[in-house]
Amino acid sequence: MTRRIFKTVIFSGMLMAFAPGIALGDPMPKKGTTPYVTHFVFRPVQTLEVPGFRATTHEMTGTTKNMKGEKTLDNMGARCLAVDVETGPKKYIDGACVLTDADGDQIFSTFDTRDVDESLGDKGACGTHVITGGSGKYAGITGKEPFSCEAMPALAGAGGLFALDIPHLTTWEIK
């Protein structure tokens, strides 16, 4: 019995020494460009409306999907709060988001639909996220995420809920 435990300890030590990527998982890269989509459901929370002005707060929840099949920014829970403003000819949505991975580590960002980055080309750019920080493995992360907005079919019996796919092209770095 003691000999089996000793062999297990030796094998584990060798595995850690010679194959850390297998034993501990692949290390998080320090920077990159990552295309991903967030599948969001929008829930209007409250509206303030007077002649010529309307503001609606929304809670958005969903999940992310890395479009290259990589682990970065894949299968994360997303939650955002936003204000949707219409005043005269102006219409915009500003907000803040948190992405949370399976380990509980988070990425924080703000977004603005008045800051449109044309780098997405014909994909219908509609705004930009600015990554402002994170926790755990994402501590020190910064970056920029131009995004587009793709309407989804109406949600049956959803009482004001609606869905959008939000493709992002993220350039990020952890310092």
LUMMAR-127528 format. One record per residue: residue number from 0; residue in three letters; x, y, z negated of N, C-alpha, C, O in turn. Coordinates in steps of 0.2 Angstrom, whole numbers, plus 5000, padded with zeros to 4 digits. Example, Ala and Ser with C-alpha at 12.3 -4.5 7.8 and 13.67 -1.06 7.14 Angstrom:
REM residues 2
+-----+-----+------+------+------+------+------+------+------+------+------+------+------+------+
:   i :  aa :  n.X :  n.Y :  n.Z : ca.X : ca.Y : ca.Z :  c.X :  c.Y :  c.Z :  o.X :  o.Y :  o.Z :
+-----+-----+------+------+------+------+------+------+------+------+------+------+------+------+
:   0 : ALA : 5066 : 4972 : 4961 : 5062 : 4978 : 4961 : 5066 : 4984 : 4961 : 5071 : 4983 : 4958 :
:   1 : SER : 5064 : 4989 : 4965 : 5068 : 4995 : 4964 : 5064 : 5000 : 4961 : 5067 : 5006 : 4960 :
+-----+-----+------+------+------+------+------+------+------+------+------+------+------+------+
***
This chain:
REM residues 175
+-----+-----+------+------+------+------+------+------+------+------+------+------+------+------+
:   i :  aa :  n.X :  n.Y :  n.Z : ca.X : ca.Y : ca.Z :  c.X :  c.Y :  c.Z :  o.X :  o.Y :  o.Z :
+-----+-----+------+------+------+------+------+------+------+------+------+------+------+------+
:   0 : MET : 5004 : 4994 : 5000 : 5000 : 5000 : 5000 : 5004 : 5006 : 5000 : 5003 : 5011 : 5004 :
:   1 : THR : 5009 : 5007 : 4996 : 5014 : 5012 : 4995 : 5018 : 5013 : 5002 : 5019 : 5019 : 5004 :
:   2 : ARG : 5020 : 5008 : 5005 : 5023 : 5008 : 5011 : 5019 : 5011 : 5017 : 5021 : 5015 : 5021 :
:   3 : ARG : 5012 : 5009 : 5017 : 5008 : 5012 : 5022 : 5007 : 5019 : 5021 : 5007 : 5023 : 5026 :
:   4 : ILE : 5006 : 5022 : 5015 : 5006 : 5029 : 5013 : 5012 : 5032 : 5015 : 5012 : 5038 : 5018 :
:   5 : PHE : 5018 : 5029 : 5014 : 5024 : 5032 : 5016 : 5025 : 5033 : 5023 : 5027 : 5038 : 5026 :
:   6 : LYS : 5023 : 5028 : 5027 : 5023 : 5028 : 5035 : 5018 : 5034 : 5037 : 5020 : 5037 : 5042 :
:   7 : THR : 5012 : 5034 : 5034 : 5008 : 5039 : 5036 : 5010 : 5046 : 5035 : 5010 : 5051 : 5039 :
:   8 : VAL : 5014 : 5048 : 5029 : 5017 : 5054 : 5028 : 5022 : 5055 : 5033 : 5023 : 5061 : 5036 :
:   9 : ILE : 5027 : 5051 : 5034 : 5032 : 5052 : 5039 : 5029 : 5053 : 5046 : 5032 : 5058 : 5049 :
:  10 : PHE : 5024 : 5049 : 5048 : 5021 : 5050 : 5055 : 5018 : 5057 : 5055 : 5019 : 5061 : 5060 :
:  11 : SER : 5015 : 5059 : 5050 : 5011 : 5066 : 5050 : 5017 : 5071 : 5050 : 5016 : 5076 : 5054 :
:  12 : GLY : 5022 : 5071 : 5047 : 5028 : 5075 : 5047 : 5031 : 5076 : 5054 : 5032 : 5081 : 5057 :
:  13 : MET : 5032 : 5070 : 5057 : 5034 : 5070 : 5064 : 5029 : 5073 : 5069 : 5031 : 5077 : 5073 :
:  14 : LEU : 5023 : 5072 : 5068 : 5018 : 5075 : 5072 : 5018 : 5083 : 5072 : 5018 : 5086 : 5077 :
:  15 : MET : 5019 : 5085 : 5066 : 5019 : 5092 : 5065 : 5025 : 5095 : 5068 : 5025 : 5101 : 5070 :
:  16 : ALA : 5031 : 5092 : 5067 : 5037 : 5094 : 5070 : 5037 : 5094 : 5077 : 5040 : 5099 : 5080 :
:  17 : PHE : 5035 : 5089 : 5080 : 5036 : 5088 : 5088 : 5030 : 5090 : 5092 : 5030 : 5091 : 5098 :
:  18 : ALA : 5024 : 5091 : 5089 : 5018 : 5092 : 5093 : 5013 : 5097 : 5089 : 5008 : 5095 : 5088 :
:  19 : PRO : 5016 : 5103 : 5087 : 5012 : 5107 : 5083 : 5005 : 5110 : 5087 : 5000 : 5111 : 5084 :
:  20 : GLY : 5006 : 5110 : 5093 : 5000 : 5112 : 5097 : 4994 : 5107 : 5097 : 4988 : 5109 : 5097 :
:  21 : ILE : 4996 : 5100 : 5096 : 4991 : 5095 : 5095 : 4989 : 5095 : 5088 : 4983 : 5094 : 5087 :
:  22 : ALA : 4993 : 5095 : 5083 : 4992 : 5095 : 5076 : 4988 : 5101 : 5074 : 4983 : 5100 : 5070 :
:  23 : LEU : 4990 : 5107 : 5076 : 4986 : 5113 : 5073 : 4982 : 5116 : 5078 : 4979 : 5121 : 5076 :
:  24 : GLY : 4981 : 5114 : 5084 : 4977 : 5117 : 5089 : 4982 : 5122 : 5093 : 4987 : 5124 : 5090 :
:  25 : ASP : 4980 : 5124 : 5099 : 4983 : 5129 : 5103 : 4984 : 5136 : 5099 : 4978 : 5138 : 5096 :
:  26 : PRO : 4989 : 5139 : 5099 : 4990 : 5146 : 5095 : 4986 : 5151 : 5099 : 4985 : 5150 : 5105 :
:  27 : MET : 4983 : 5156 : 5096 : 4979 : 5161 : 5099 : 4984 : 5165 : 5103 : 4989 : 5168 : 5100 :
:  28 : PRO : 4983 : 5167 : 5110 : 4988 : 5171 : 5113 : 4987 : 5178 : 5110 : 4982 : 5180 : 5107 :
:  29 : LYS : 4992 : 5182 : 5111 : 4993 : 5189 : 5109 : 4990 : 5194 : 5113 : 4988 : 5200 : 5111 :
:  30 : LYS : 4988 : 5192 : 5120 : 4985 : 5197 : 5124 : 4982 : 5193 : 5130 : 4985 : 5188 : 5131 :
:  31 : GLY : 4978 : 5196 : 5134 : 4975 : 5193 : 5140 : 4970 : 5197 : 5143 : 4968 : 5202 : 5140 :
:  32 : THR : 4967 : 5194 : 5148 : 4961 : 5197 : 5152 : 4957 : 5191 : 5152 : 4958 : 5186 : 5155 :
:  33 : THR : 4951 : 5192 : 5150 : 4946 : 5186 : 5149 : 4939 : 5188 : 5152 : 4936 : 5193 : 5149 :
:  34 : PRO : 4936 : 5185 : 5157 : 4930 : 5186 : 5159 : 4925 : 5181 : 5155 : 4926 : 5175 : 5154 :
:  35 : TYR : 4920 : 5185 : 5152 : 4915 : 5181 : 5148 : 4908 : 5184 : 5149 : 4907 : 5190 : 5151 :
:  36 : VAL : 4903 : 5180 : 5148 : 4896 : 5182 : 5148 : 4893 : 5181 : 5141 : 4894 : 5176 : 5138 :
:  37 : THR : 4889 : 5187 : 5139 : 4885 : 5186 : 5133 : 4878 : 5185 : 5135 : 4875 : 5189 : 5139 :
:  38 : HIS : 4874 : 5180 : 5133 : 4867 : 5179 : 5134 : 4863 : 5182 : 5129 : 4863 : 5179 : 5123 :
:  39 : PHE : 4861 : 5188 : 5130 : 4857 : 5192 : 5124 : 4850 : 5192 : 5125 : 4847 : 5191 : 5130 :
:  40 : VAL : 4847 : 5191 : 5119 : 4840 : 5193 : 5118 : 4839 : 5199 : 5114 : 4842 : 5200 : 5109 :
:  41 : PHE : 4836 : 5204 : 5117 : 4835 : 5211 : 5114 : 4828 : 5211 : 5110 : 4823 : 5209 : 5113 :
:  42 : ARG : 4828 : 5213 : 5104 : 4822 : 5214 : 5100 : 4822 : 5221 : 5098 : 4825 : 5224 : 5094 :
:  43 : PRO : 4817 : 5225 : 5101 : 4815 : 5232 : 5099 : 4813 : 5232 : 5092 : 4809 : 5228 : 5089 :
:  44 : VAL : 4817 : 5236 : 5088 : 4815 : 5237 : 5081 : 4811 : 5243 : 5079 : 4806 : 5242 : 5075 :
:  45 : GLN : 4812 : 5249 : 5082 : 4808 : 5254 : 5080 : 4809 : 5259 : 5086 : 4814 : 5260 : 5089 :
:  46 : THR : 4804 : 5263 : 5087 : 4804 : 5268 : 5092 : 4801 : 5275 : 5089 : 4797 : 5275 : 5085 :
:  47 : LEU : 4805 : 5280 : 5091 : 4803 : 5287 : 5090 : 4801 : 5290 : 5097 : 4805 : 5290 : 5101 :
:  48 : GLU : 4795 : 5293 : 5097 : 4793 : 5296 : 5104 : 4789 : 5302 : 5103 : 4784 : 5303 : 5099 :
:  49 : VAL : 4792 : 5307 : 5106 : 4788 : 5314 : 5107 : 4788 : 5316 : 5114 : 4792 : 5313 : 5118 :
:  50 : PRO : 4784 : 5321 : 5116 : 4785 : 5322 : 5123 : 4792 : 5324 : 5126 : 4795 : 5328 : 5123 :
:  51 : GLY : 4794 : 5321 : 5131 : 4800 : 5322 : 5134 : 4806 : 5318 : 5131 : 4812 : 5319 : 5133 :
:  52 : PHE : 4805 : 5314 : 5125 : 4810 : 5311 : 5122 : 4808 : 5304 : 5119 : 4802 : 5304 : 5116 :
:  53 : ARG : 4812 : 5299 : 5120 : 4811 : 5293 : 5117 : 4817 : 5290 : 5115 : 4822 : 5290 : 5118 :
:  54 : ALA : 4817 : 5287 : 5109 : 4823 : 5283 : 5106 : 4821 : 5277 : 5103 : 4816 : 5277 : 5099 :
:  55 : THR : 4824 : 5271 : 5105 : 4822 : 5265 : 5102 : 4828 : 5261 : 5100 : 4833 : 5261 : 5103 :
:  56 : THR : 4828 : 5259 : 5094 : 4833 : 5255 : 5091 : 4832 : 5247 : 5093 : 4826 : 5245 : 5093 :
:  57 : HIS : 4837 : 5244 : 5095 : 4837 : 5237 : 5097 : 4842 : 5233 : 5093 : 4847 : 5235 : 5091 :
:  58 : GLU : 4840 : 5227 : 5091 : 4844 : 5222 : 5088 : 4845 : 5217 : 5094 : 4840 : 5214 : 5097 :
:  59 : MET : 4851 : 5215 : 5096 : 4853 : 5210 : 5101 : 4857 : 5204 : 5098 : 4862 : 5205 : 5094 :
:  60 : THR : 4855 : 5198 : 5100 : 4858 : 5192 : 5097 : 4859 : 5188 : 5103 : 4855 : 5188 : 5108 :
:  61 : GLY : 4864 : 5184 : 5103 : 4866 : 5179 : 5108 : 4872 : 5175 : 5107 : 4875 : 5175 : 5102 :
:  62 : THR : 4874 : 5172 : 5112 : 4881 : 5168 : 5112 : 4885 : 5170 : 5118 : 4882 : 5172 : 5123 :
:  63 : THR : 4891 : 5169 : 5118 : 4896 : 5170 : 5123 : 4898 : 5164 : 5127 : 4898 : 5158 : 5124 :
:  64 : LYS : 4900 : 5165 : 5133 : 4903 : 5159 : 5137 : 4909 : 5162 : 5141 : 4908 : 5166 : 5145 :
:  65 : ASN : 4915 : 5159 : 5140 : 4921 : 5161 : 5144 : 4920 : 5158 : 5151 : 4918 : 5152 : 5152 :
:  66 : MET : 4920 : 5162 : 5156 : 4919 : 5160 : 5163 : 4925 : 5157 : 5166 : 4924 : 5154 : 5172 :
:  67 : LYS : 4931 : 5156 : 5163 : 4936 : 5152 : 5165 : 4936 : 5145 : 5162 : 4941 : 5141 : 5164 :
:  68 : GLY : 4932 : 5144 : 5157 : 4932 : 5138 : 5153 : 4937 : 5138 : 5148 : 4939 : 5132 : 5145 :
:  69 : GLU : 4940 : 5143 : 5146 : 4945 : 5144 : 5141 : 4942 : 5145 : 5134 : 4936 : 5146 : 5134 :
:  70 : LYS : 4946 : 5144 : 5129 : 4943 : 5145 : 5122 : 4942 : 5152 : 5120 : 4938 : 5154 : 5116 :
:  71 : THR : 4946 : 5157 : 5123 : 4946 : 5164 : 5121 : 4939 : 5167 : 5122 : 4937 : 5166 : 5128 :
:  72 : LEU : 4936 : 5170 : 5118 : 4929 : 5173 : 5118 : 4924 : 5168 : 5121 : 4919 : 5170 : 5124 :
:  73 : ASP : 4924 : 5162 : 5119 : 4920 : 5157 : 5121 : 4916 : 5154 : 5115 : 4918 : 5153 : 5110 :
:  74 : ASN : 4909 : 5153 : 5116 : 4905 : 5150 : 5111 : 4905 : 5154 : 5104 : 4905 : 5151 : 5099 :
:  75 : MET : 4905 : 5161 : 5105 : 4905 : 5165 : 5099 : 4897 : 5167 : 5098 : 4894 : 5168 : 5103 :
:  76 : GLY : 4895 : 5168 : 5092 : 4889 : 5171 : 5091 : 4890 : 5179 : 5091 : 4895 : 5182 : 5089 :
:  77 : ALA : 4885 : 5182 : 5094 : 4885 : 5189 : 5095 : 4879 : 5193 : 5092 : 4874 : 5190 : 5093 :
:  78 : ARG : 4881 : 5198 : 5089 : 4875 : 5202 : 5086 : 4877 : 5210 : 5087 : 4883 : 5212 : 5085 :
:  79 : CYS : 4872 : 5213 : 5090 : 4873 : 5221 : 5091 : 4867 : 5225 : 5088 : 4862 : 5222 : 5088 :
:  80 : LEU : 4868 : 5231 : 5087 : 4863 : 5236 : 5085 : 4864 : 5241 : 5090 : 4870 : 5243 : 5091 :
:  81 : ALA : 4859 : 5244 : 5093 : 4860 : 5249 : 5098 : 4854 : 5254 : 5098 : 4849 : 5253 : 5095 :
:  82 : VAL : 4855 : 5260 : 5100 : 4850 : 5265 : 5101 : 4849 : 5267 : 5109 : 4854 : 5268 : 5112 :
:  83 : ASP : 4843 : 5266 : 5111 : 4842 : 5267 : 5118 : 4838 : 5274 : 5118 : 4833 : 5275 : 5116 :
:  84 : VAL : 4841 : 5279 : 5122 : 4839 : 5286 : 5122 : 4837 : 5288 : 5129 : 4840 : 5287 : 5134 :
:  85 : GLU : 4831 : 5291 : 5129 : 4828 : 5294 : 5136 : 4826 : 5301 : 5134 : 4821 : 5302 : 5130 :
:  86 : THR : 4829 : 5305 : 5137 : 4828 : 5312 : 5136 : 4828 : 5316 : 5143 : 4834 : 5317 : 5145 :
:  87 : GLY : 4823 : 5318 : 5145 : 4823 : 5321 : 5152 : 4826 : 5316 : 5157 : 4824 : 5311 : 5157 :
:  88 : PRO : 4831 : 5318 : 5161 : 4833 : 5314 : 5166 : 4839 : 5309 : 5163 : 4841 : 5304 : 5167 :
:  89 : LYS : 4841 : 5310 : 5157 : 4846 : 5306 : 5154 : 4843 : 5300 : 5151 : 4838 : 5300 : 5147 :
:  90 : LYS : 4847 : 5294 : 5152 : 4845 : 5288 : 5149 : 4852 : 5284 : 5147 : 4856 : 5284 : 5152 :
:  91 : TYR : 4853 : 5282 : 5141 : 4859 : 5279 : 5139 : 4857 : 5274 : 5133 : 4852 : 5275 : 5129 :
:  92 : ILE : 4862 : 5270 : 5132 : 4862 : 5265 : 5126 : 4869 : 5265 : 5123 : 4874 : 5264 : 5127 :
:  93 : ASP : 4869 : 5266 : 5117 : 4875 : 5266 : 5113 : 4874 : 5261 : 5107 : 4869 : 5260 : 5105 :
:  94 : GLY : 4880 : 5258 : 5105 : 4879 : 5253 : 5100 : 4886 : 5250 : 5097 : 4891 : 5252 : 5099 :
:  95 : ALA : 4885 : 5245 : 5093 : 4891 : 5242 : 5090 : 4889 : 5235 : 5090 : 4883 : 5233 : 5089 :
:  96 : CYS : 4894 : 5230 : 5090 : 4893 : 5223 : 5090 : 4899 : 5220 : 5086 : 4904 : 5222 : 5085 :
:  97 : VAL : 4897 : 5214 : 5084 : 4901 : 5209 : 5081 : 4901 : 5202 : 5084 : 4895 : 5200 : 5085 :
:  98 : LEU : 4906 : 5199 : 5086 : 4907 : 5193 : 5089 : 4910 : 5188 : 5083 : 4915 : 5190 : 5080 :
:  99 : THR : 4907 : 5183 : 5082 : 4909 : 5178 : 5076 : 4910 : 5171 : 5079 : 4906 : 5168 : 5083 :
: 100 : ASP : 4917 : 5168 : 5078 : 4918 : 5162 : 5081 : 4916 : 5156 : 5075 : 4914 : 5158 : 5070 :
: 101 : ALA : 4917 : 5150 : 5077 : 4916 : 5145 : 5073 : 4919 : 5145 : 5066 : 4917 : 5142 : 5061 :
: 102 : ASP : 4925 : 5148 : 5066 : 4929 : 5149 : 5060 : 4927 : 5154 : 5055 : 4929 : 5155 : 5049 :
: 103 : GLY : 4922 : 5158 : 5058 : 4920 : 5164 : 5054 : 4924 : 5171 : 5056 : 4923 : 5176 : 5053 :
: 104 : ASP : 4929 : 5170 : 5060 : 4933 : 5176 : 5062 : 4929 : 5180 : 5067 : 4925 : 5178 : 5071 :
: 105 : GLN : 4930 : 5187 : 5066 : 4926 : 5191 : 5070 : 4930 : 5196 : 5074 : 4936 : 5198 : 5073 :
: 106 : ILE : 4926 : 5199 : 5079 : 4929 : 5204 : 5084 : 4924 : 5210 : 5083 : 4918 : 5208 : 5084 :
: 107 : PHE : 4926 : 5216 : 5082 : 4921 : 5222 : 5082 : 4922 : 5226 : 5088 : 4928 : 5227 : 5090 :
: 108 : SER : 4916 : 5229 : 5090 : 4917 : 5233 : 5096 : 4911 : 5238 : 5096 : 4906 : 5237 : 5093 :
: 109 : THR : 4912 : 5244 : 5100 : 4907 : 5249 : 5101 : 4906 : 5248 : 5108 : 4910 : 5246 : 5112 :
: 110 : PHE : 4900 : 5251 : 5111 : 4899 : 5251 : 5118 : 4895 : 5258 : 5120 : 4891 : 5261 : 5115 :
: 111 : ASP : 4895 : 5260 : 5126 : 4892 : 5266 : 5128 : 4891 : 5265 : 5136 : 4895 : 5263 : 5140 :
: 112 : THR : 4884 : 5266 : 5138 : 4882 : 5265 : 5145 : 4884 : 5271 : 5149 : 4882 : 5271 : 5155 :
: 113 : ARG : 4886 : 5276 : 5146 : 4888 : 5282 : 5150 : 4895 : 5282 : 5152 : 4898 : 5285 : 5157 :
: 114 : ASP : 4899 : 5277 : 5149 : 4906 : 5276 : 5151 : 4906 : 5270 : 5155 : 4907 : 5264 : 5153 :
: 115 : VAL : 4906 : 5271 : 5162 : 4905 : 5266 : 5167 : 4912 : 5265 : 5170 : 4914 : 5270 : 5173 :
: 116 : ASP : 4915 : 5259 : 5170 : 4921 : 5257 : 5173 : 4919 : 5254 : 5180 : 4916 : 5248 : 5180 :
: 117 : GLU : 4922 : 5256 : 5185 : 4920 : 5254 : 5192 : 4924 : 5247 : 5194 : 4924 : 5245 : 5199 :
: 118 : SER : 4929 : 5245 : 5189 : 4933 : 5239 : 5191 : 4929 : 5233 : 5192 : 4932 : 5228 : 5194 :
: 119 : LEU : 4923 : 5233 : 5190 : 4918 : 5227 : 5191 : 4916 : 5227 : 5198 : 4913 : 5222 : 5200 :
: 120 : GLY : 4917 : 5232 : 5202 : 4915 : 5232 : 5209 : 4908 : 5232 : 5210 : 4904 : 5235 : 5207 :
: 121 : ASP : 4905 : 5227 : 5214 : 4898 : 5226 : 5216 : 4894 : 5223 : 5211 : 4888 : 5221 : 5212 :
: 122 : LYS : 4897 : 5221 : 5205 : 4893 : 5217 : 5200 : 4888 : 5222 : 5196 : 4886 : 5219 : 5191 :
: 123 : GLY : 4888 : 5228 : 5198 : 4883 : 5232 : 5194 : 4885 : 5235 : 5187 : 4882 : 5234 : 5183 :
: 124 : ALA : 4891 : 5237 : 5187 : 4894 : 5240 : 5181 : 4889 : 5244 : 5177 : 4886 : 5249 : 5181 :
: 125 : CYS : 4888 : 5243 : 5171 : 4883 : 5248 : 5167 : 4886 : 5250 : 5161 : 4882 : 5253 : 5157 :
: 126 : GLY : 4892 : 5249 : 5159 : 4895 : 5252 : 5153 : 4901 : 5249 : 5151 : 4904 : 5245 : 5155 :
: 127 : THR : 4904 : 5251 : 5145 : 4910 : 5249 : 5143 : 4910 : 5248 : 5135 : 4908 : 5252 : 5131 :
: 128 : HIS : 4913 : 5242 : 5133 : 4914 : 5241 : 5126 : 4921 : 5243 : 5124 : 4926 : 5242 : 5129 :
: 129 : VAL : 4922 : 5245 : 5118 : 4929 : 5247 : 5116 : 4930 : 5242 : 5110 : 4926 : 5243 : 5105 :
: 130 : ILE : 4935 : 5238 : 5110 : 4936 : 5233 : 5105 : 4940 : 5237 : 5099 : 4945 : 5240 : 5101 :
: 131 : THR : 4937 : 5238 : 5093 : 4940 : 5242 : 5088 : 4944 : 5238 : 5083 : 4947 : 5241 : 5078 :
: 132 : GLY : 4943 : 5231 : 5083 : 4947 : 5228 : 5077 : 4944 : 5221 : 5076 : 4939 : 5219 : 5080 :
: 133 : GLY : 4946 : 5217 : 5071 : 4944 : 5211 : 5070 : 4946 : 5208 : 5063 : 4950 : 5211 : 5060 :
: 134 : SER : 4944 : 5202 : 5062 : 4946 : 5199 : 5056 : 4949 : 5192 : 5057 : 4949 : 5189 : 5063 :
: 135 : GLY : 4953 : 5189 : 5052 : 4956 : 5182 : 5053 : 4961 : 5182 : 5059 : 4965 : 5187 : 5060 :
: 136 : LYS : 4960 : 5178 : 5064 : 4965 : 5177 : 5069 : 4964 : 5183 : 5074 : 4969 : 5184 : 5078 :
: 137 : TYR : 4959 : 5187 : 5074 : 4958 : 5193 : 5078 : 4960 : 5199 : 5074 : 4959 : 5205 : 5077 :
: 138 : ALA : 4963 : 5199 : 5069 : 4965 : 5205 : 5065 : 4970 : 5209 : 5070 : 4975 : 5206 : 5072 :
: 139 : GLY : 4969 : 5215 : 5070 : 4973 : 5220 : 5075 : 4972 : 5220 : 5082 : 4975 : 5222 : 5086 :
: 140 : ILE : 4966 : 5217 : 5084 : 4964 : 5216 : 5091 : 4961 : 5223 : 5093 : 4958 : 5226 : 5090 :
: 141 : THR : 4963 : 5225 : 5099 : 4960 : 5231 : 5103 : 4959 : 5229 : 5110 : 4962 : 5224 : 5112 :
: 142 : GLY : 4955 : 5233 : 5113 : 4954 : 5232 : 5120 : 4948 : 5235 : 5123 : 4945 : 5239 : 5120 :
: 143 : LYS : 4947 : 5234 : 5130 : 4942 : 5237 : 5133 : 4938 : 5232 : 5137 : 4941 : 5228 : 5140 :
: 144 : GLU : 4932 : 5233 : 5138 : 4928 : 5228 : 5141 : 4922 : 5231 : 5145 : 4917 : 5233 : 5143 :
: 145 : PRO : 4924 : 5233 : 5152 : 4919 : 5235 : 5156 : 4913 : 5229 : 5157 : 4915 : 5223 : 5157 :
: 146 : PHE : 4907 : 5231 : 5157 : 4902 : 5226 : 5158 : 4897 : 5228 : 5163 : 4896 : 5234 : 5164 :
: 147 : SER : 4893 : 5223 : 5165 : 4887 : 5224 : 5169 : 4881 : 5221 : 5166 : 4882 : 5217 : 5161 :
: 148 : CYS : 4875 : 5223 : 5168 : 4869 : 5220 : 5165 : 4865 : 5217 : 5171 : 4863 : 5219 : 5176 :
: 149 : GLU : 4863 : 5211 : 5169 : 4859 : 5206 : 5174 : 4853 : 5204 : 5170 : 4853 : 5201 : 5165 :
: 150 : ALA : 4847 : 5207 : 5173 : 4841 : 5205 : 5170 : 4839 : 5198 : 5171 : 4841 : 5194 : 5175 :
: 151 : MET : 4836 : 5195 : 5166 : 4834 : 5188 : 5165 : 4826 : 5188 : 5166 : 4823 : 5193 : 5165 :
: 152 : PRO : 4823 : 5182 : 5167 : 4816 : 5182 : 5168 : 4813 : 5184 : 5161 : 4816 : 5183 : 5156 :
: 153 : ALA : 4807 : 5186 : 5162 : 4803 : 5188 : 5156 : 4802 : 5182 : 5151 : 4801 : 5176 : 5153 :
: 154 : LEU : 4802 : 5184 : 5145 : 4801 : 5179 : 5140 : 4794 : 5178 : 5138 : 4791 : 5183 : 5136 :
: 155 : ALA : 4791 : 5172 : 5140 : 4784 : 5171 : 5139 : 4782 : 5172 : 5132 : 4785 : 5169 : 5127 :
: 156 : GLY : 4776 : 5176 : 5131 : 4774 : 5177 : 5124 : 4778 : 5180 : 5119 : 4778 : 5178 : 5113 :
: 157 : ALA : 4783 : 5184 : 5121 : 4789 : 5186 : 5117 : 4787 : 5193 : 5113 : 4791 : 5195 : 5109 :
: 158 : GLY : 4782 : 5196 : 5114 : 4780 : 5202 : 5111 : 4785 : 5207 : 5111 : 4787 : 5210 : 5106 :
: 159 : GLY : 4787 : 5209 : 5117 : 4792 : 5215 : 5117 : 4799 : 5213 : 5118 : 4804 : 5217 : 5119 :
: 160 : LEU : 4801 : 5206 : 5116 : 4808 : 5204 : 5117 : 4809 : 5203 : 5124 : 4805 : 5202 : 5129 :
: 161 : PHE : 4816 : 5204 : 5126 : 4818 : 5203 : 5133 : 4825 : 5201 : 5133 : 4829 : 5202 : 5128 :
: 162 : ALA : 4827 : 5198 : 5139 : 4834 : 5195 : 5139 : 4838 : 5198 : 5144 : 4835 : 5200 : 5150 :
: 163 : LEU : 4845 : 5199 : 5143 : 4849 : 5201 : 5148 : 4856 : 5197 : 5148 : 4858 : 5195 : 5142 :
: 164 : ASP : 4859 : 5195 : 5153 : 4865 : 5192 : 5153 : 4870 : 5198 : 5154 : 4869 : 5203 : 5158 :
: 165 : ILE : 4875 : 5199 : 5150 : 4880 : 5204 : 5150 : 4887 : 5201 : 5152 : 4891 : 5199 : 5147 :
: 166 : PRO : 4889 : 5201 : 5158 : 4896 : 5199 : 5160 : 4901 : 5204 : 5158 : 4900 : 5210 : 5160 :
: 167 : HIS : 4906 : 5202 : 5155 : 4912 : 5207 : 5153 : 4918 : 5205 : 5156 : 4919 : 5199 : 5158 :
: 168 : LEU : 4922 : 5210 : 5158 : 4929 : 5208 : 5160 : 4934 : 5212 : 5155 : 4935 : 5218 : 5155 :
: 169 : THR : 4936 : 5208 : 5150 : 4940 : 5210 : 5144 : 4947 : 5210 : 5145 : 4950 : 5205 : 5147 :
: 170 : THR : 4950 : 5216 : 5144 : 4958 : 5216 : 5143 : 4959 : 5218 : 5136 : 4957 : 5223 : 5133 :
: 171 : TRP : 4963 : 5213 : 5132 : 4963 : 5214 : 5125 : 4971 : 5212 : 5123 : 4974 : 5209 : 5127 :
: 172 : GLU : 4972 : 5215 : 5117 : 4979 : 5213 : 5114 : 4978 : 5213 : 5106 : 4974 : 5217 : 5103 :
: 173 : ILE : 4982 : 5209 : 5103 : 4982 : 5208 : 5096 : 4989 : 5211 : 5094 : 4994 : 5208 : 5096 :
: 174 : LYS : 4989 : 5216 : 5090 : 4996 : 5219 : 5088 : 4997 : 5217 : 5081 : 5003 : 5219 : 5078 :
+-----+-----+------+------+------+------+------+------+------+------+------+------+------+------+
***
